[in-house]
């Protein structure tokens, strides 16, 4: 190998090591408002039988505007629902999470996530929430994906 080739190889390896390794800051995945706060899209809605627990996908009930909308839940308890393009159902509101209960309230817009819900699961990317109305045949389970 020529000396120039070796120098180029050493420089390439150095650049890969310096710029190729991104340092990720730790992500808070706790079941708290700080851990859950972020930007989300609803990726699934299911109807869950109250008596049997069986689920049926109902994502098709979402309008095109609701499927592309973004929910932003901030650590200070404020929330934004934003529809894109020619959609006109955006709004602002509040949210809170305490003792496994997740509640969002918007003063306008057409957000589908407007029911009191309970946390089903949270893996730092997917947030699953379910309504708990025992007087109905089924409840809605919402899956929101953080991006």
C-alpha positions as CSV (number, residue, x, y, z in Angstrom):
1,X,0.0,0.0,0.0
2,X,1.2,3.5,-0.8
3,X,1.8,6.0,2.0
4,X,-0.9,8.2,0.5
5,X,-3.5,5.4,0.6
6,X,-2.7,4.7,4.2
7,X,-3.0,8.3,5.2
8,X,-6.4,8.5,3.4
9,X,-7.5,5.3,5.2
10,X,-6.5,6.7,8.6
11,X,-8.3,10.0,7.9
12,X,-11.5,8.2,6.7
13,X,-11.5,6.0,9.9
14,X,-11.0,9.1,12.1
15,X,-13.9,11.0,10.4
16,X,-16.2,8.0,10.7
17,X,-15.4,7.7,14.4
18,X,-15.8,11.4,15.1
19,X,-18.9,12.1,13.0
20,X,-20.4,8.7,12.6
21,X,-21.2,8.2,16.3
22,X,-24.1,10.4,17.3
23,X,-24.4,11.1,21.0
24,X,-28.0,10.6,22.0
25,X,-29.4,12.4,25.0
26,X,-31.3,10.1,27.3
27,X,-35.0,10.0,26.6
28,X,-37.5,10.1,29.5
29,X,-39.9,7.2,29.0
30,X,-41.5,7.4,32.4
31,X,-45.2,7.2,32.9
32,X,-45.4,10.9,33.8
33,X,-46.4,14.1,32.0
34,X,-42.7,14.8,31.3
35,X,-42.2,11.3,29.9
36,X,-45.3,11.3,27.7
37,X,-45.1,14.9,26.4
38,X,-44.4,15.1,22.7
39,X,-45.7,15.1,19.2
40,X,-48.1,12.3,18.1
41,X,-50.3,10.9,15.4
42,X,-53.2,8.5,16.0
43,X,-52.2,5.3,14.2
44,X,-55.0,3.0,15.3
45,X,-58.4,3.0,16.9
46,X,-60.0,-0.2,18.1
47,X,-63.4,-1.0,19.5
48,X,-62.7,-3.3,22.5
49,X,-65.6,-5.5,23.9
50,X,-66.2,-4.6,27.5
51,X,-67.2,-8.2,28.4
52,X,-64.7,-10.2,26.4
53,X,-61.8,-7.9,25.7
54,X,-61.8,-8.8,22.0
55,X,-60.7,-5.9,19.7
56,X,-61.9,-4.8,16.3
57,X,-59.9,-2.3,14.2
58,X,-62.0,0.9,13.7
59,X,-59.2,3.1,12.3
60,X,-61.3,3.7,9.1
61,X,-63.7,5.9,11.1
62,X,-61.1,8.6,11.1
63,X,-61.5,11.3,8.5
64,X,-58.5,12.0,6.2
65,X,-57.9,15.1,8.3
66,X,-57.8,13.2,11.6
67,X,-55.5,10.6,10.2
68,X,-52.9,13.2,9.3
69,X,-53.4,15.5,12.3
70,X,-50.8,16.0,14.9
71,X,-51.3,16.1,18.7
72,X,-48.7,18.0,20.7
73,X,-48.8,17.4,24.5
74,X,-46.4,19.8,26.3
75,X,-45.0,19.3,29.7
76,X,-46.8,22.4,31.0
77,X,-50.2,20.8,30.4
78,X,-51.1,22.6,27.2
79,X,-52.0,20.8,24.0
80,X,-52.4,21.5,20.4
81,X,-54.3,19.6,17.7
82,X,-53.2,20.5,14.2
83,X,-54.8,19.3,11.0
84,X,-52.8,19.9,7.8
85,X,-53.5,21.0,4.2
86,X,-57.1,22.1,3.4
87,X,-58.4,20.7,6.8
88,X,-59.8,23.2,9.2
89,X,-60.2,21.3,12.5
90,X,-57.2,22.5,14.5
91,X,-57.5,23.6,18.1
92,X,-55.8,24.2,21.4
93,X,-56.5,22.8,24.8
94,X,-55.1,21.1,27.9
95,X,-54.1,17.7,29.0
96,X,-53.0,15.9,32.1
97,X,-51.8,12.5,33.2
98,X,-52.0,11.3,36.7
99,X,-52.3,7.9,38.4
100,X,-52.7,6.2,35.0
101,X,-55.5,8.5,33.8
102,X,-55.0,10.5,30.6
103,X,-57.4,13.4,29.9
104,X,-57.3,15.8,27.0
105,X,-59.7,18.7,26.3
106,X,-59.7,20.9,23.3
107,X,-61.6,24.2,22.9
108,X,-62.1,23.7,19.2
109,X,-61.2,21.5,16.3
110,X,-62.1,17.9,15.5
111,X,-59.8,15.7,17.6
112,X,-61.0,12.2,18.1
113,X,-59.0,11.9,21.4
114,X,-61.6,13.8,23.5
115,X,-62.6,11.1,26.0
116,X,-61.2,10.4,29.5
117,X,-58.9,7.4,29.0
118,X,-56.6,5.1,31.0
119,X,-53.1,4.2,30.1
120,X,-52.9,0.7,28.6
121,X,-49.2,0.7,27.6
122,X,-46.3,3.1,26.9
123,X,-43.0,2.1,25.3
124,X,-41.6,5.5,24.7
125,X,-42.9,5.5,21.1
126,X,-46.4,4.0,21.2
127,X,-49.0,5.3,23.7
128,X,-52.1,3.1,24.1
129,X,-55.1,4.6,25.9
130,X,-58.6,3.1,26.4
131,X,-61.9,4.6,27.4
132,X,-63.6,2.9,30.4
133,X,-67.3,3.2,30.1
134,X,-68.8,0.1,31.8
135,X,-72.3,0.9,30.6
136,X,-71.5,0.4,27.0
137,X,-70.8,-2.8,25.0
138,X,-67.3,-1.6,23.9
139,X,-64.7,1.0,24.6
140,X,-62.3,2.7,22.3
141,X,-58.6,2.0,22.4
142,X,-56.4,4.6,20.8
143,X,-52.8,4.0,19.8
144,X,-50.8,7.2,19.3
145,X,-47.3,7.1,17.9
146,X,-44.7,9.7,18.9
147,X,-42.5,11.1,16.2
